[in-house]
Amino acid sequence: MSPSDKALETQILSKSAGYRAYLAERILSSLDPPEQKKIDEHWSIEAEERIDAYQRGDIQAIEEEKAFEEFEKRLHK
């Protein structure tokens, strides 16, 4: 690590936890592929639609253990 990188690290670590979390999120999101924002938006819509369907009684919840068992079965087909 160069001296300037070390100085930057020291400066960042002296900031508040909230700011460091914000900065970490920005850095991590810079690693996402360009289409990630679109993917996240689609998953958000899907999640809301599933919640609405559950609340209307159109779908039922299943236990976590059973959900993972079903996932494993489908994964290894």
N, C-alpha and C positions, 0 to 999 in steps of 0.2 A: 504494500500500500504506500502510495507516495505521501510525502509530508503534507501536501495540500489536501489529499483525501482524508488523512488522519485528522487534520484541523477541521475539515467539514464534518466528519463523524463526531468529533468532540463538541462542535457547535450544535449539531442536531440533538445529541444526547442531553444537552443542557436545557432543551426546550421542555415544555409541559407534556405530560402524557397524552393529552388530547391532541396537541399539535403533532406529536410523533405518530399517533395513530392515523391522523389525517394524511400525513406525509407518506406513511407506509402504504396506505390504501392507494394513494396516487401513484406511487412507484410500482406497486403490484399490478394495478390496472393498466399501466403502460406496457406490461408484458402480454396483455390479452391480444388475441387476434383482432383485426379491424372489425369483424362482424360480431364480436362479443356483445356489444351493446344491443344489437338487434336480437341476438339469442336470449339475452337477459329479459328484454321486453316481452318476447314471446312466452318465456317461462312464467313471467309475472301474470300475464293474461291467462295462461293455462291454470295457474294456481288459483286465481280468483274465480274462474269458471268452475273449478272442482269444488271450491268452498261453497259457492252458490248452489251447485247441484246437491251437495251434501245437506245444506240447510233446507232445501226444498224437499228433501227426502228422495231425490232421484237416484242417489247412490248411497251405499252404506260403507261405513268404516270397517276395517278389519284389524285384528290385532297385529302389532308390529312383527312378532315372531312368525306369524302366518304369512305376512307380506314378504318377509325376507326368504322364507321357504319357497314361495311361489317364484320369486325373483331368481333364486338359485336354480330351480327346475328349468325355467325358461332360458337362463344363461347357458346351461350345459346341454341343451337339446342338440 
